[in-house]
Amino acid sequence: MLSVFFIFYLFYLIFILFPLASIPSNINAAKKRLLAGNNRVIFGNN
């Protein structure tokens, strides 16, 4: 019975905590991409 609970706990960690942990890094990567694009536009106009 305890092993079944442990398996469910592992699934909980994998499916809920890993996506939550990856979302902020995805947002940061998107911000860096936006900033890089803005810098390219600004310096390209000058």
C-alpha positions in Angstrom: 0.0 0.0 0.0 2.8 2.4 0.8 4.6 1.7 -2.5 1.4 2.6 -4.4 1.3 5.9 -2.6 5.0 6.5 -3.3 4.4 5.8 -7.1 1.5 8.3 -7.1 3.7 10.8 -5.3 6.4 10.4 -8.0 3.8 10.9 -10.8 2.6 14.1 -8.9 6.2 15.4 -8.8 6.8 14.6 -12.5 3.6 15.9 -14.0 2.9 19.0 -11.7 6.2 20.2 -10.3 8.4 19.8 -13.4 6.0 21.9 -15.6 5.8 24.5 -12.9 9.6 24.7 -12.7 10.0 24.9 -16.5 7.4 27.7 -16.9 9.5 30.6 -15.3 12.6 29.6 -17.4 10.4 29.6 -20.5 9.2 33.1 -19.6 12.8 34.3 -19.1 13.9 32.9 -22.4 11.0 34.6 -24.1 11.9 37.9 -22.4 15.6 37.5 -23.6 14.4 36.9 -27.1 12.2 40.0 -27.0 15.0 42.1 -25.6 17.4 40.8 -28.2 14.9 41.6 -31.0 14.3 45.2 -29.6 18.0 45.8 -29.3 18.5 44.7 -32.9 15.7 47.1 -34.1 17.1 50.0 -32.1 20.7 49.6 -33.2 19.6 48.8 -36.7 17.8 52.1 -37.0 20.8 54.1 -35.8 
